[in-house]
């Protein structure tokens, strides 16, 4: 990545500082320019749709936001402060949680163990506080994300549906104080009912001040849940609009010709 120091952004009005801002992000893989200077921002308490056909650059952008790969050039700001993410762990510590289609859960472990996976509560002698983790997991499932069909934190994740697994991943992210969720094609393997439940979770989180980036090919779903829309094409941002400024028909037409 270029070593030029990031200039502190200036915002004209108090309270307008975005949660996340990317400026002129570039990424190249050999001869392929995956991103050609993409700039975008995510507001607080907003659901942003990241749209585009295959090869548009969405996956690369998600990896950069998640700290999985570094950009070759450009600047990233978190709450107005310049940041450089060198790993996924740094992005997570900052408050960014990426939820993939497989939700990064372990089927052979319980719901409680998955919520605390990698962040287990342990005592002074290194023993895990199973009872405390169960109690917290039970409270999380009842108060943060009420997941239909999960009546016990001792239930094995392998027995859950795709929608239930994603809800567990969201509950984990919210409990550990993540403020930005990045959801990569979350509805592609979900039934209609599970999709509606997921969207209800996202609406609830938005009302609590959390933000989300929704990466999806389903433009109808995106229009129903998202506040703002960004379309990438061949590594460039080619369209941006709020819901009141566009329609499903326009989004479909722009993605199809991008």
Secondary structure, DSSP 8 states (H G I E B T S, - for coil): -----------SSTT---SEEEEEEEEEETTEEEEEEEEEEE-TT-EEEEE--TTSSHHHHHHHHTTSS--SEEEEEETTEEE---SHHHHHHHTEEEE-TTTT--TTSBHHHHHTTTS--B-TTS-B-HHHHHHHHHHHHHHT---TT---TTSBGGGS-HHHHHHHHHHHHHHTT--EEEEESTTTT--HHHHHHHHHHHHHHHHTT-EEEEE-S-HHHHHHH-SEEEEEETTEEEEEEEGGG--HHHHHHHHHH-
